[in-house]
Amino acid sequence: MVSMKRKRKKQNTQKSYICKIFGLIVAITVIAVSGGVLLKRTITESPEDTLVEYMNHIEKKEYEAMYAMIDSGEKAYLEKEEYIQRNSKIYEGIEVSDIKISHIAVKEKKADTVTLSYETSCNTIAGTIQFDNMAELKKTKQGYKLVWQDSLIFPDLESDDKISVTTSKAERGEILDRDGKMLAGKGVATSVGIIPGKLEDRNVSIEKIAELLEIDVETINNKLTAKWVKEDSFVPIETIPKVEEIDLMKIQPEEKTLEEQDCQNKLLEIPGVMLSDVEVRTYELGEAAAHLIGYVQSVTAEDLENHPGEGYSAESVIGRSGVEKLYEKQLKGKDGCDIKILDSDGEVKEVLASIFKEDGMDIRLTIDSDLQKSLYEQFKEDPGCSVAMNPYTGEVLALVSTPSYDNNEFIRGLSSEKWTSLNEDEKKPLYNRFRQVWCPGSTFKPVVAGIGLKTGSIDPKEDFGNEGLAWQKDSSWGSYQVTTLHEYEPVIMKNAIIYSDNIYFAKAALKIGSENFMNTLNEIGFNQNMPFEIAMQESTYSNTDKIETEIQLADSGYGQGQILVNPLHLASIYTSFLNEGNMIKPYLKYKEEASGETWIENAFSKENVEEIMQGVEGVVNDPEGTGYAAHRDDILLAGKTGTAELKATKEDTSGKEIGWFSVFTADKSVDKPILLISMVENVKGIGGSGYVVKKDATVLDEYFEG
């Protein structure tokens, strides 16, 4: 019994002890919580901290939290929705950011109110705004609350005033050719629009419009059902080329022009359809220079995110490719913008911030528009490319990739069907071929000749012997042979270039040796970025870091193996033949005083290039030369043809043949010096490299006569 009492007493003691501990924990918790509240109150009771907190909410667009910090007495006449609308419209309209307040000081203190003075700075769409201001705060049970006044936004802002933001759009700079002709700039297109209330038999009409414009019915309906559309609204549907009267008045108007005119006439026959002129960015050469000039498009949300503080807005355009992208910063310009306080009568009360409009710079290129067009017209049906430059100054006269696309369509609005068609076209019209590397074939032989002479591996007068039309070094090559097309005597360097002898240059490469071969190629720009405004793919001599086998070396000697060259790089190498062995740096942006800048000095010696010139002049001027079809009586030309075979195996007969022609004026005194290289991806069955020679000959006729 006693033990039971002791046991109960012990239990009761334990219970009491636990209760005391629990009570203590509760008490501590209450103190801690109340302490936190007190601490929070201490913070919010500070008028300075209250002001800072209020201002911190602005950038975060926390307007409800801001309204909660307004004194309740003010809310009797200041509705929440009204407050939020006023503040959001102003702050977001001026694109406020980076708000900073400083030098907060108590200006006046009464029983339950405090007036603070402070300085504010913030960034806006029109630049930085800085001002001194005052804020009145009232002490309440919940801490300090702000006494609302519109002047909290800007000191001179009153309840009847408005904030006005006006922008003046900067003109995008033009892109001009060497003679100042416009390549990209302001132009006029035709906007096709619908007035919904005037449509008859709506569904039938919309289907007909969609058919004529080659767009989806759904696209039209989506535009017609936009929230802003009313029955009498002009709803833009599509932008199409403007048909100029002058083009229709030609004796033989272009078929494309007649088709566009017919389309527009049929559109106007549909009640409710209207056509109006609209200003657009226009590309004068269209397809002929699309890969070079590129195009602009409206900025996206991603663009705005990637280019903060660079002056882009939702209405801006941005260069997407080509020169438009390359010189975006210079072409873009800077929009002007004014932020003003207007009184109830709409009069300017105060200019808060202002930035002046700066139109974009014009970019003048070295491009010859006529030459660019001429090359495009000759090769527009052929997958390939052409580059042309002044071999003495380095001015790039043409950069053409074919087939092409009309960059004007990107401006007017490319339909999804058209975009799909361009991407799925097996000829790859969107592919920029002049930026890529290609197997050069025999156009590489003069380069190999230069390497042989530079390294002292080849005597230009040495007769390599007539091996017939097939040769191999020895039995270690198995069944592999180097083949050529012509037999001739003597088998010396000059003749080997004229007759485009694969066997001679295979032997030459072996005499040079792989180390000398690779080292010299590295010295003349292989495996390095070319110093040019547009990034070009690097020329290479192997899929690995070296030429692996004797056969690969032999094949490299006549521009096969794994040799891949960018056409503009090849053109630069050829300039050394006319500049005492110095490679001239190509450039695209026009200079008033054009003078050649050396890219690689002494790529070859003066004596070396004189030997090579004998061969390349013979290619065009010797009746036996492979480029004789380009021969002229009035102007001395030189050059080299090339046919590169792309085969899976030696026995493969289905591979493509890349056709090349490199041609240049050999007389320094000529009025219009030019170095032109054209490449066609597949010339098999259409005349080989001769196909390219004839087309380039036509281009040169036009160039010299122009």
C-alpha positions as MATLAB code, in Angstrom:
seq = 'MVSMKRKRKKQNTQKSYICKIFGLIVAITVIAVSGGVLLKRTITESPEDTLVEYMNHIEKKEYEAMYAMIDSGEKAYLEKEEYIQRNSKIYEGIEVSDIKISHIAVKEKKADTVTLSYETSCNTIAGTIQFDNMAELKKTKQGYKLVWQDSLIFPDLESDDKISVTTSKAERGEILDRDGKMLAGKGVATSVGIIPGKLEDRNVSIEKIAELLEIDVETINNKLTAKWVKEDSFVPIETIPKVEEIDLMKIQPEEKTLEEQDCQNKLLEIPGVMLSDVEVRTYELGEAAAHLIGYVQSVTAEDLENHPGEGYSAESVIGRSGVEKLYEKQLKGKDGCDIKILDSDGEVKEVLASIFKEDGMDIRLTIDSDLQKSLYEQFKEDPGCSVAMNPYTGEVLALVSTPSYDNNEFIRGLSSEKWTSLNEDEKKPLYNRFRQVWCPGSTFKPVVAGIGLKTGSIDPKEDFGNEGLAWQKDSSWGSYQVTTLHEYEPVIMKNAIIYSDNIYFAKAALKIGSENFMNTLNEIGFNQNMPFEIAMQESTYSNTDKIETEIQLADSGYGQGQILVNPLHLASIYTSFLNEGNMIKPYLKYKEEASGETWIENAFSKENVEEIMQGVEGVVNDPEGTGYAAHRDDILLAGKTGTAELKATKEDTSGKEIGWFSVFTADKSVDKPILLISMVENVKGIGGSGYVVKKDATVLDEYFEG';
ca = [
       0.000    0.000    0.000;
       2.790    2.358    0.936;
       4.708    1.475   -2.141;
       1.617    2.168   -4.271;
       1.249    5.645   -2.681;
       4.940    6.324   -3.303;
       4.547    5.194   -6.862;
       1.523    7.481   -7.433;
       3.309   10.382   -5.724;
       6.306    9.809   -8.010;
       4.015    9.754  -11.092;
       2.267   12.939   -9.962;
       5.656   14.602   -9.462;
       6.707   13.571  -12.967;
       3.433   14.875  -14.411;
       3.874   18.156  -12.618;
       7.467   18.403  -13.874;
       6.360   17.700  -17.460;
       3.590   20.284  -17.220;
       6.033   22.850  -15.934;
       8.449   22.130  -18.796;
       5.616   22.242  -21.326;
       4.411   25.498  -19.831;
       7.920   26.885  -20.059;
       8.208   25.835  -23.719;
       4.854   27.455  -24.488;
       5.937   30.589  -22.707;
       9.229   30.665  -24.572;
       7.392   30.105  -27.862;
       4.948   32.899  -27.107;
       7.785   35.215  -26.203;
       9.680   34.221  -29.333;
       6.637   34.724  -31.540;
       5.662   37.952  -29.864;
       9.283   38.954  -30.033;
       9.170   38.335  -33.777;
       6.007   40.369  -34.065;
       7.575   43.060  -31.997;
      10.669   42.890  -34.141;
       8.550   43.062  -37.296;
       6.649   45.952  -35.810;
       9.857   47.685  -34.945;
      10.861   47.397  -38.607;
       7.535   48.540  -40.018;
       7.177   51.201  -37.438;
      10.281   52.855  -38.824;
       8.997   55.365  -41.409;
      12.232   55.083  -43.395;
      11.943   51.305  -43.688;
       8.283   51.593  -44.621;
       9.165   53.909  -47.483;
      11.935   51.602  -48.700;
       9.636   48.589  -48.529;
       6.962   50.425  -50.528;
       9.429   51.375  -53.240;
      10.812   47.820  -53.423;
       7.353   46.571  -54.406;
       7.215   48.745  -57.552;
       9.714   46.827  -59.702;
       8.101   43.551  -58.683;
       4.698   44.914  -59.805;
       3.292   44.127  -56.336;
       0.616   46.784  -56.483;
      -1.709   45.084  -53.999;
       1.065   45.009  -51.414;
       1.678   48.712  -52.096;
      -2.012   49.492  -51.635;
      -1.977   47.632  -48.304;
       0.692   50.096  -47.121;
      -1.580   53.111  -47.749;
      -3.277   54.693  -44.716;
      -6.857   53.471  -44.404;
      -8.117   57.040  -44.177;
      -6.943   57.634  -47.729;
      -8.707   54.546  -49.013;
     -12.091   56.135  -48.480;
     -11.661   58.008  -51.749;
      -8.961   55.807  -53.328;
     -10.370   52.526  -54.570;
      -8.025   49.598  -54.880;
      -8.686   49.028  -58.614;
      -8.205   52.707  -59.357;
      -4.922   52.756  -57.421;
      -3.577   49.625  -59.111;
      -4.563   50.846  -62.585;
      -2.941   54.253  -62.053;
       0.325   52.915  -60.710;
       0.683   49.957  -63.093;
      -0.122   52.056  -66.155;
       2.524   54.636  -65.255;
       5.313   52.411  -64.019;
       4.932   49.757  -66.700;
       4.271   52.332  -69.410;
       7.632   53.984  -68.779;
       9.288   50.558  -68.276;
      10.689   51.512  -64.891;
      13.581   49.482  -63.458;
      16.447   49.699  -61.006;
      14.616   52.014  -58.592;
      16.929   53.394  -55.923;
      16.083   55.755  -53.064;
      18.717   57.453  -50.964;
      19.426   60.309  -48.550;
      16.227   59.624  -46.589;
      15.806   62.232  -43.864;
      13.080   63.360  -41.453;
      11.853   66.701  -42.737;
       9.041   67.211  -40.245;
       7.714   65.213  -37.300;
       4.353   65.648  -35.547;
       2.481   63.569  -33.014;
       1.377   60.830  -35.380;
       2.870   61.843  -38.758;
       6.356   62.040  -40.183;
       7.396   63.765  -43.395;
      10.438   62.282  -45.066;
      12.608   63.805  -47.786;
      14.484   61.479  -50.143;
      16.160   61.186  -53.525;
      14.963   58.784  -56.232;
      16.698   57.457  -59.329;
      15.318   54.920  -61.803;
      15.849   53.706  -65.333;
      13.085   54.139  -67.885;
      12.426   53.707  -71.579;
      13.662   57.289  -72.029;
      16.745   56.994  -69.846;
      17.424   57.735  -66.185;
      15.066   59.897  -64.138;
      16.329   61.487  -60.913;
      14.354   63.686  -58.538;
      13.969   64.849  -54.928;
      10.695   64.006  -53.272;
       8.677   64.064  -50.039;
       6.501   61.414  -48.440;
       4.117   61.708  -45.511;
       3.609   58.692  -43.266;
       1.033   58.231  -40.492;
       1.602   56.134  -37.409;
      -1.124   53.533  -36.835;
      -1.599   50.438  -34.708;
      -0.238   48.406  -37.632;
       2.841   50.597  -37.900;
       3.533   53.462  -40.286;
       1.312   53.839  -43.343;
       1.812   56.119  -46.324;
      -0.495   59.057  -46.887;
      -1.356   58.629  -50.558;
      -0.635   61.407  -53.009;
       0.045   61.154  -56.721;
       3.265   63.026  -56.035;
       4.627   59.787  -54.554;
       5.083   58.726  -58.192;
       6.588   62.025  -59.367;
       6.802   65.220  -57.261;
       4.778   67.405  -59.651;
       2.217   64.762  -60.562;
      -1.360   65.583  -59.510;
      -4.449   63.424  -59.592;
      -5.774   64.987  -62.824;
      -2.430   64.743  -64.613;
      -1.367   62.016  -67.025;
       1.973   60.549  -67.963;
       2.654   60.624  -71.703;
       5.212   58.383  -73.423;
       5.949   59.273  -77.044;
       8.465   57.466  -79.186;
       9.982   58.463  -82.493;
      11.135   55.430  -84.471;
      14.684   55.477  -85.698;
      15.095   54.789  -89.405;
      17.043   51.616  -90.006;
      20.180   52.302  -92.001;
      20.363   51.270  -95.632;
      22.717   48.670  -97.064;
      24.339   50.009 -100.238;
      26.571   48.568 -102.932;
      29.937   50.051 -103.937;
      28.234   52.653 -106.177;
      25.676   53.686 -103.575;
      22.813   51.643 -105.053;
      20.366   50.407 -102.429;
      20.596   46.740 -101.522;
      18.327   47.027  -98.463;
      16.226   49.981  -97.409;
      12.799   51.597  -97.464;
      10.363   50.294  -99.982;
       6.654   49.889 -100.603;
       4.576   46.733 -100.598;
       0.845   46.088 -100.900;
      -1.176   45.206  -97.810;
      -4.180   42.974  -98.521;
      -6.903   43.648  -95.966;
     -10.508   42.703  -95.314;
     -13.352   44.888  -94.037;
     -15.469   42.189  -92.321;
     -18.783   44.046  -92.634;
     -18.485   44.235  -96.418;
     -17.773   40.539  -97.008;
     -20.460   38.741  -99.035;
     -20.935   35.005  -98.611;
     -18.233   35.103  -95.937;
     -16.996   31.495  -96.063;
     -16.801   31.332  -99.860;
     -15.023   34.703  -99.999;
     -12.494   33.720  -97.352;
     -11.722   30.457  -99.162;
     -11.133   32.359 -102.404;
      -8.871   34.911 -100.656;
      -6.903   32.093  -99.007;
      -6.439   30.376 -102.367;
      -5.197   33.549 -104.095;
      -2.806   34.408 -101.265;
      -1.727   30.766 -100.781;
      -2.466   30.803  -97.057;
      -4.743   28.827  -94.710;
      -8.396   29.725  -94.213;
      -7.709   29.332  -90.488;
      -5.060   32.071  -90.658;
      -7.587   34.520  -92.102;
     -10.311   33.584  -89.612;
      -7.935   34.019  -86.673;
      -7.138   37.557  -87.821;
     -10.796   38.426  -88.385;
     -11.822   37.223  -84.919;
      -9.196   39.240  -83.013;
     -10.673   41.230  -80.095;
      -9.986   44.645  -81.651;
     -11.760   43.853  -84.935;
     -15.049   45.640  -85.704;
     -17.297   45.380  -88.740;
     -15.761   48.481  -90.344;
     -12.119   47.682  -89.394;
      -9.423   47.224  -92.027;
      -7.905   43.904  -91.018;
      -4.471   43.288  -92.647;
      -4.259   39.706  -93.878;
      -1.126   39.493  -95.998;
       1.576   41.729  -97.451;
       2.387   41.073 -101.102;
       4.710   42.705 -103.655;
       3.572   46.036 -105.041;
       3.065   45.964 -108.786;
       4.677   49.052 -110.260;
       3.108   50.674 -113.312;
       6.525   51.117 -114.860;
       7.060   47.338 -114.781;
       3.731   46.746 -116.524;
       4.549   49.302 -119.222;
       7.588   47.352 -120.418;
       7.324   45.845 -123.908;
       7.665   42.408 -122.319;
       6.727   42.563 -118.632;
       8.162   39.770 -116.527;
       5.910   36.757 -116.104;
       6.130   37.117 -112.326;
       4.901   40.728 -112.535;
       1.928   39.735 -114.699;
       1.025   36.930 -112.271;
       1.116   39.343 -109.333;
      -1.051   41.852 -111.208;
      -3.585   39.142 -112.092;
      -3.715   38.016 -108.441;
      -4.370   41.564 -107.229;
      -7.115   42.127 -109.809;
      -8.875   38.943 -108.676;
      -8.583   39.985 -105.027;
     -10.175   43.364 -105.748;
     -13.134   41.609 -107.383;
     -14.063   40.158 -103.968;
     -16.348   42.544 -101.978;
     -14.735   43.531  -98.685;
     -11.132   43.204  -99.912;
      -8.978   46.325  -99.989;
      -5.401   46.919 -101.071;
      -3.251   49.652  -99.591;
       0.395   50.670  -99.788;
       2.565   49.925  -96.772;
       6.202   50.854  -96.085;
       8.467   47.831  -95.646;
      12.142   46.913  -95.654;
      12.942   46.045  -99.249;
      15.753   43.991 -100.745;
      16.400   45.239 -104.266;
      18.296   42.187 -105.491;
      16.003   39.669 -103.780;
      17.171   36.115 -104.524;
      20.384   37.319 -106.151;
      21.838   38.463 -102.822;
      19.622   36.860 -100.158;
      22.388   34.786  -98.525;
      24.676   37.805  -98.426;
      22.269   40.547  -97.326;
      20.005   38.379  -95.137;
      16.792   39.771  -93.688;
      15.179   41.315  -90.608;
      12.228   40.068  -88.597;
      10.117   41.369  -85.727;
      11.710   40.822  -82.340;
      10.455   37.987  -80.172;
      10.109   37.739  -76.404;
      13.365   35.771  -76.456;
      15.114   38.604  -78.341;
      13.966   41.130  -75.738;
      15.260   38.844  -73.004;
      18.628   38.374  -74.744;
      19.129   42.077  -75.510;
      18.104   43.969  -72.357;
      18.826   47.690  -72.308;
      19.695   47.778  -76.025;
      16.667   49.815  -77.072;
      14.498   47.028  -78.486;
      10.745   47.077  -78.000;
       7.915   44.812  -79.064;
       7.636   46.873  -82.295;
      11.328   46.580  -83.206;
      12.921   44.485  -85.936;
      16.256   42.693  -85.675;
      18.699   41.358  -88.271;
      18.371   37.592  -88.529;
      21.046   36.692  -91.068;
      23.659   38.011  -93.476;
      24.775   41.640  -93.436;
      21.532   42.597  -91.655;
      22.692   40.540  -88.682;
      26.406   41.275  -89.061;
      25.932   45.045  -88.804;
      22.791   45.018  -86.647;
      24.166   47.502  -84.081;
      25.128   50.056  -86.715;
      21.995   49.619  -88.855;
      19.529   49.586  -85.971;
      19.784   53.142  -84.703;
      18.194   54.329  -81.454;
      14.541   55.273  -81.056;
      13.783   58.670  -79.539;
      11.532   58.809  -76.504;
       9.932   61.467  -74.284;
       8.260   60.961  -70.914;
       6.102   63.970  -69.982;
       3.547   65.014  -67.385;
       0.440   66.385  -69.096;
      -2.165   68.432  -67.232;
      -5.916   67.946  -67.543;
      -5.927   70.094  -70.708;
      -3.254   67.944  -72.312;
      -0.617   70.645  -71.987;
       2.966   69.685  -71.184;
       3.583   70.369  -67.532;
       7.028   68.785  -67.224;
       9.433   66.706  -69.324;
      10.662   63.927  -67.036;
      13.095   62.262  -69.424;
      14.050   62.499  -73.056;
      16.377   60.709  -75.445;
      16.955   61.895  -78.984;
      16.322   59.691  -81.988;
      19.444   58.438  -83.752;
      18.836   56.938  -87.172;
      20.849   53.862  -88.059;
      24.060   54.123  -90.077;
      24.121   53.247  -93.759;
      26.461   50.359  -94.515;
      28.194   50.540  -97.875;
      29.602   47.306  -99.231;
      32.244   46.546 -101.849;
      29.652   44.536 -103.777;
      29.042   45.204 -107.471;
      25.253   44.812 -107.851;
      25.382   44.135 -111.589;
      28.016   41.426 -111.176;
      26.067   39.897 -108.276;
      22.895   39.748 -110.411;
      24.733   38.462 -113.451;
      26.270   35.560 -111.527;
      22.946   34.708 -109.938;
      21.110   34.690 -113.277;
      23.691   32.352 -114.805;
      23.721   29.848 -111.964;
      20.284   30.236 -110.318;
      19.186   26.723 -111.274;
      22.469   25.114 -110.190;
      23.330   24.245 -106.586;
      26.632   26.061 -106.143;
      28.285   29.371 -105.368;
      30.446   32.147 -106.773;
      32.878   34.593 -105.203;
      34.488   37.536 -106.936;
      37.036   40.041 -105.706;
      39.469   42.662 -106.852;
      42.722   40.686 -106.584;
      44.804   43.776 -105.842;
      42.649   45.592 -103.262;
      40.815   42.653 -101.657;
      37.387   44.236 -102.317;
      34.800   41.468 -102.525;
      32.697   42.189 -105.604;
      30.173   39.327 -105.357;
      29.129   36.533 -103.010;
      26.453   34.345 -104.550;
      24.827   31.139 -103.330;
      22.403   29.232 -105.552;
      19.607   28.268 -105.608;
      18.305   31.019 -103.426;
      15.184   32.403 -101.781;
      13.470   35.783 -101.836;
      14.384   37.547  -98.593;
      11.523   39.999  -99.263;
       9.113   37.189  -98.393;
      10.494   37.141  -94.842;
       9.628   40.833  -94.553;
       6.149   40.504  -95.969;
       5.415   37.486  -93.807;
       6.343   33.973  -94.805;
       3.507   31.461  -94.734;
       4.101   28.202  -92.895;
       3.591   26.366  -96.206;
       6.286   28.404  -97.897;
       8.654   27.938  -94.943;
       8.116   24.184  -95.040;
       8.637   24.148  -98.803;
      11.960   26.026  -98.501;
      13.203   23.692  -95.777;
      12.180   20.513  -97.572;
      13.469   21.538 -101.012;
      16.175   19.003 -101.954;
      18.210   21.776 -103.621;
      18.491   23.500 -100.199;
      17.804   27.125 -101.194;
      18.345   28.308  -97.598;
      21.825   26.751  -97.463;
      24.622   29.312  -97.755;
      27.160   27.588  -99.969;
      29.823   30.318 -100.216;
      30.464   29.974  -96.475;
      31.162   26.230  -96.712;
      34.170   24.138  -97.787;
      34.267   21.988 -100.896;
      36.567   19.543 -102.618;
      38.490   21.824 -105.032;
      39.619   19.302 -107.580;
      42.094   20.635 -110.147;
      41.670   24.292 -109.120;
      44.034   23.247 -106.330;
      46.871   22.288 -108.703;
      48.385   25.798 -108.966;
      48.457   25.865 -105.149;
      50.299   22.525 -105.062;
      52.668   23.840 -107.730;
      53.379   26.778 -105.421;
      54.039   24.446 -102.482;
      56.407   22.337 -104.580;
      58.372   25.413 -105.661;
      58.385   26.980 -102.193;
      59.731   23.854 -100.521;
      62.283   23.276 -103.296;
      60.773   19.857 -103.962;
      60.025   20.482 -107.640;
      61.974   21.862 -110.539;
      59.394   23.423 -112.890;
      61.432   22.359 -115.924;
      61.821   18.734 -114.810;
      60.082   16.258 -117.120;
      58.154   13.783 -114.982;
      57.772   11.422 -117.959;
      54.715   10.298 -119.867;
      52.953    7.585 -117.833;
      49.961    7.266 -120.138;
      46.503    7.798 -118.620;
      46.978    5.698 -115.441;
      49.773    5.382 -112.914;
      50.610    4.046 -109.503;
      53.774    4.444 -107.490;
      54.328    0.716 -107.014;
      52.567   -2.545 -106.178;
      52.097   -1.441 -102.559;
      49.123    0.580 -103.824;
      47.338   -2.629 -104.803;
      44.777   -1.962 -107.489;
      44.676    1.791 -106.813;
      45.766    4.020 -109.698;
      45.786    7.721 -110.409;
      44.126    8.479 -113.743;
      44.267   11.501 -116.026;
      42.593   12.577 -119.296;
      45.359   13.801 -121.602;
      48.761   12.712 -122.829;
      51.272   15.415 -123.770;
      54.968   16.181 -124.014;
      57.034   17.347 -122.197;
      55.535   16.583 -118.772;
      56.674   19.773 -117.017;
      54.829   22.020 -114.546;
      53.510   24.538 -117.084;
      52.011   21.836 -119.299;
      50.736   19.854 -116.327;
      48.658   22.882 -115.283;
      47.430   23.515 -118.848;
      46.430   19.868 -119.434;
      45.299   19.446 -115.796;
      47.441   16.353 -115.298;
      46.441   14.392 -112.177;
      49.447   12.070 -112.440;
      51.984   14.922 -112.480;
      50.493   16.487 -109.348;
      50.157   13.144 -107.542;
      53.887   12.647 -108.130;
      54.524   16.281 -107.088;
      52.744   15.745 -103.752;
      54.830   12.642 -103.046;
      58.007   14.597 -103.838;
      56.888   17.364 -101.454;
      56.152   14.905  -98.629;
      53.296   15.042  -96.154;
      55.086   17.194  -93.540;
      56.103   19.893  -96.019;
      52.682   19.676  -97.644;
      50.742   20.119  -94.394;
      53.074   22.771  -92.959;
      52.858   24.923  -96.076;
      49.059   24.621  -96.216;
      48.921   25.736  -92.588;
      51.113   28.701  -93.524;
      48.632   29.814  -96.212;
      45.539   29.751  -94.038;
      44.426   26.141  -93.672;
      42.987   25.137  -90.287;
      42.499   28.771  -89.301;
      39.759   31.382  -89.406;
      39.889   33.643  -92.402;
      40.051   37.347  -91.486;
      36.750   38.318  -93.106;
      33.611   40.031  -91.806;
      31.401   36.994  -92.506;
      32.569   33.819  -90.763;
      33.701   31.222  -93.301;
      34.303   27.559  -92.625;
      37.984   26.683  -92.214;
      39.779   24.981  -95.082;
      41.256   21.586  -94.120;
      43.479   18.910  -95.695;
      42.400   15.868  -93.644;
      39.495   14.520  -91.644;
      42.039   13.946  -88.881;
      44.922   16.188  -87.827;
      47.238   14.901  -90.582;
      47.486   13.244  -93.979;
      47.489    9.586  -93.000;
      48.641    7.636  -96.077;
      50.737    7.890  -99.205;
      47.665    7.465 -101.400;
      45.864   10.245  -99.518;
      48.892   12.504 -100.092;
      49.000   11.646 -103.811;
      45.256   12.346 -104.174;
      45.658   15.626 -102.256;
      48.162   16.727 -104.932;
      45.369   17.145 -107.478;
      42.775   18.511 -105.070;
      41.096   15.270 -104.100;
      41.791   13.085 -101.061;
      40.331   14.917  -98.087;
      41.148   18.452  -99.243;
      38.300   20.876  -98.506;
      38.587   24.570  -99.346;
      36.374   27.591  -98.825;
      35.929   29.408 -102.185;
      36.845   32.839 -100.785;
      39.948   31.384  -99.144;
      40.898   29.821 -102.483;
      40.389   33.219 -104.132;
      42.712   34.806 -101.576;
      45.401   32.185 -102.312;
      45.059   32.969 -106.044;
      45.656   36.680 -105.343;
      49.242   35.737 -104.460;
      49.830   34.933 -108.160;
      49.239   38.616 -108.977;
      50.893   40.198 -105.933;
      54.427   38.823 -106.020;
      53.470   35.928 -103.759;
      51.515   37.897 -101.108;
      47.975   36.777 -100.261;
      45.560   39.702 -100.137;
      43.001   39.950  -97.335;
      39.409   40.055  -98.654;
      36.998   42.600  -97.189;
      33.339   43.537  -97.578;
      32.815   46.986  -96.043;
      33.586   49.718  -98.558;
      36.581   52.030  -98.141;
      36.973   55.241 -100.112;
      40.671   54.604 -100.607;
      40.889   50.931 -101.544;
      44.344   49.502 -101.094;
      45.346   45.885 -100.704;
      46.094   44.664  -97.220;
      48.273   41.584  -97.038;
      46.802   38.650  -95.168;
      49.784   36.292  -95.555;
      53.105   37.721  -96.652;
      55.339   35.649  -98.920;
      52.902   32.785  -99.244;
      55.033   32.081 -102.301;
      58.028   33.878 -103.782;
      57.886   36.277 -106.736;
      59.823   33.761 -108.835;
      57.455   30.951 -107.824;
      54.313   32.777 -108.953;
      55.912   33.760 -112.273;
      56.329   30.030 -113.007;
      52.739   29.294 -111.988;
      51.411   32.173 -114.127;
      52.801   30.552 -117.254;
      50.578   27.568 -116.602;
      47.378   29.353 -115.548;
      47.607   31.768 -118.489;
      47.910   28.770 -120.793;
      44.723   27.217 -119.314;
      42.662   30.074 -120.770;
      44.746   31.150 -123.771;
      46.199   27.895 -125.139;
      43.681   26.207 -127.469;
      44.466   22.962 -125.617;
      43.751   24.567 -122.235;
      40.707   23.380 -120.310;
      39.493   26.967 -119.834;
      39.937   28.158 -123.415;
      36.182   28.796 -123.781;
      36.716   31.894 -121.608;
      39.552   33.214 -123.802;
      39.326   36.881 -124.847;
      41.227   38.828 -127.477;
      40.901   42.145 -125.649;
      41.811   41.184 -122.066;
      44.460   38.716 -120.889;
      42.854   36.171 -118.561;
      44.325   33.296 -116.568;
      42.712   30.590 -114.497;
      42.177   26.937 -113.723;
      39.317   24.511 -114.164;
      38.522   21.710 -111.794;
      36.315   18.655 -111.550;
      36.181   16.986 -108.169;
      34.782   13.468 -108.074;
      32.812   12.521 -104.991;
      32.850    8.720 -104.831;
      32.156    6.235 -102.102;
      34.758    3.903 -103.702;
      37.135    3.993 -106.694;
      34.682    1.832 -108.635;
      31.704    4.046 -107.744;
      30.150    5.495 -110.911;
      27.156    7.165 -109.257;
      29.030    9.883 -107.382;
      28.663   13.592 -108.038;
      31.163   15.708 -109.922;
      31.801   19.190 -108.568;
      32.650   21.620 -111.373;
      34.974   24.616 -110.781;
      36.411   27.521 -112.672;
      38.854   30.030 -111.224;
      39.544   32.902 -113.608;
      41.231   36.283 -113.242;
      42.590   39.236 -115.177;
      46.326   38.675 -115.620;
      47.199   42.213 -116.751;
      47.519   44.689 -113.876;
      46.699   47.641 -116.152;
      43.152   46.423 -116.902;
      40.414   48.921 -115.954;
      38.249   46.457 -114.038;
      40.456   43.790 -112.449;
      38.580   40.717 -111.211;
      39.217   37.283 -109.732;
      36.188   35.041 -110.065;
      35.658   31.530 -108.697;
      32.474   29.608 -109.445;
      31.474   26.147 -108.251;
      28.565   23.922 -109.295;
      27.825   20.924 -107.102;
      27.064   18.466 -109.872;
      28.241   18.890 -113.450;
      28.148   15.209 -114.318;
      26.557   14.694 -117.701;
      26.262   18.414 -118.497;
      29.803   19.174 -119.608;
      31.896   18.915 -116.461;
      33.904   22.001 -115.567;
      33.311   23.270 -119.114;
      29.722   23.989 -118.075;
      31.024   26.420 -115.445;
      33.603   27.960 -117.820;
      30.922   28.929 -120.366;
      28.697   30.532 -117.755;
      31.569   32.484 -116.226;
      32.613   33.609 -119.715;
      29.116   35.092 -120.201;
      29.346   36.820 -116.823;
      32.750   38.301 -117.710;
      31.364   39.571 -121.033;
      28.674   41.480 -119.152;
      31.149   42.667 -116.514;
      33.690   44.127 -118.933;
      31.013   45.661 -121.157;
      29.143   47.246 -118.251;
];
